[in-house]
């Protein structure tokens, strides 16, 4: 009887994989279109706010925004550093 228990444990540990395996699936055409479209919109918005940050005179935010893009959003939404008289 004592010999049966280790073999049962051994059989279950050998049959189960160490890590779960994920089924590889290919992306559909819709997913490619969606991800590509979202990436283009993201880059366009990021580029727009990056340019606006430099145009508004926020040089430091513009430079650091290269590494932390959310700073371009902040700099693009802030008012001009040197507003023009009307």
N, C-alpha and C positions, 0 to 999 in steps of 0.2 A: 503493500500500500504506500509506503513513504516514497517509493520510486516513481509512482504515477503522478504525483503532484508536480515535481519539477519538470517533467516532460510536457505536461499540459501547459505550464507557464511558458516553457521554451517554445512550444508550437505556436502559441498566440503571439509571442513577441517577434518571432521570425516572420510570421505571415503579415503583420502590420508594418507599413513603411515608417521610417523614422520621422519623416516630415510629410505633411499632406502635399500631394502633387496637384497643381492647378492645370486644368485643361486649357491648352493653348487655342485661342480662337482668333480668326482673322477679322479685321475691321471691315465693316460693310462700306459701301460707297457713301451712304448717308453719314456715317460716322467720320469718314475722311473729310467730307464737305463741311460738316459741322465744326470739327476741330480746326480745319484750315481757316474757315471763315472767322471763328472766334480769335484765332491767333492774329489774323490780319487786322481785325478791329482793335485788339489789345495793342498791337504795335503802332497803329495809326493814332490812337488816343495817347499813348505814351509819347510818341514823337511830337504830337501837337502840344502837349503840356510841357515837354522839354524845351521846345522852341519858345513858347510863351514865358517860361521861367526866365530864360536869358533876355528876352525882349523887355520884360518888366524890371530888369536890373538886379535880379537876385542871383548874382554870380556864384556865391558859395553854395546855395541850394542847387543850382544847376550842375556844379561840379560834383557835389556829393550825390546828386540824383543819378549820376551814371552808375554808381554802385548800389544805391538804394532808391529805386524808381518811384516809390511813394513820395519822395521829396519833390519830384517834379510836379506831382499833383498839388502838393501844398504850394509850391512856388507859382504855379500857373493860376491858382485861385486867389492868391494874395493880391492886394492892390499894388499899383506901380510904386516903385521905391522913390522915384522922382516924378510926380505928376506934372503934366504940362499945364501952364495957365490957360484959362479959357479965353 
